[in-house]
Amino acid sequence: MRFFDETISGIDGTGDAEARFRGYVIDNSEEMDPARVRPAVLILPGGGYRRTSEREAEPIALKMLGYGYQAFILDYACAPAQYPVALLQTAEAMRRIRAHAAEWHVDPDAIVIGGFSAGGHAAAFFCERWNGDELRSRGFEPQEIRPNGLMLGYPVITSGPFAHRGSIDNLLGPARRDDPQWLDYVSLERHASADVPPTFIWSTVTDRDVPVQNSLLFANALIGAGVNVELHIFPEGNHGSSLGTRETDNPGHWIGDLTCVQVWPDLFDAWVRGRFPAATAWK
């Protein structure tokens, strides 16, 4: 296996903001299948657009490796960086994965972007905009950055009544956070389209920070747009559940050992195998 840790910087529109881009790449073996390609998962951790949480970064990547997937993490720039910095950095990370697909043994038709909490907003935002003029005008051609799937864990979605206002405020910054047009623009349930790839969403009923209605609103909007959606709502689990295990908890934290949440990676693996049979035929 190879590990790399790179910096994404210098993109038009991002100023001096930098992102950290990590990769966990399983090498092929002559003893098995030297031509094997695998699905890839690009992980965007949460943190309210104020920071990125390691609890939703490397533990998720290692879990994906366990299923045989190539795993990548983008720690996108957060406040004081504002929109569109995270969007542009996400596009660059996706472009790098596609550009190196052969070298990294990635099936270019099985690249999933996944995000948690505010990282879920960033991932879903990208999946709504990857085929539009906004990114094309910055030099990102759609075929270079196209996502094949979207995975969301307790995502921030709306700027409406169920909003996590801290995330929205940090994304837009002081000058735009109360502007109705900008609030509409970043309220993702209002912009769902057939450009969004097949989507896997999970959340919990007892999330007090990002209400489950965020997931329900987005799932309903995607279904209305003709997008294939798999949605799992678990009965318990506070915000930031991650894997729902002691590994992603810490002493005195509020997450605990959540048996009901712990099944989501297996459900996601089954979803990937169902969506991308050619990339997972070896499993």
Secondary structure as GFF3:
##gff-version 3
##sequence-region A 1 283
A	DSSP	beta_strand	2	8	.	.	.	ID=ss1
A	DSSP	beta_strand	19	25	.	.	.	ID=ss2
A	DSSP	beta_strand	38	44	.	.	.	ID=ss3
A	DSSP	three_ten_helix	54	56	.	.	.	ID=ss4
A	DSSP	alpha_helix	58	66	.	.	.	ID=ss5
A	DSSP	beta_strand	70	75	.	.	.	ID=ss6
A	DSSP	alpha_helix	85	99	.	.	.	ID=ss7
A	DSSP	beta_strand	106	116	.	.	.	ID=ss8
A	DSSP	alpha_helix	118	129	.	.	.	ID=ss9
A	DSSP	alpha_helix	133	136	.	.	.	ID=ss10
A	DSSP	alpha_helix	142	145	.	.	.	ID=ss11
A	DSSP	beta_strand	149	153	.	.	.	ID=ss12
A	DSSP	alpha_helix	165	172	.	.	.	ID=ss13
A	DSSP	alpha_helix	180	185	.	.	.	ID=ss14
A	DSSP	three_ten_helix	188	190	.	.	.	ID=ss15
A	DSSP	beta_strand	199	204	.	.	.	ID=ss16
A	DSSP	alpha_helix	213	224	.	.	.	ID=ss17
A	DSSP	beta_strand	229	234	.	.	.	ID=ss18
A	DSSP	three_ten_helix	246	248	.	.	.	ID=ss19
A	DSSP	three_ten_helix	261	263	.	.	.	ID=ss20
A	DSSP	alpha_helix	264	275	.	.	.	ID=ss21
###
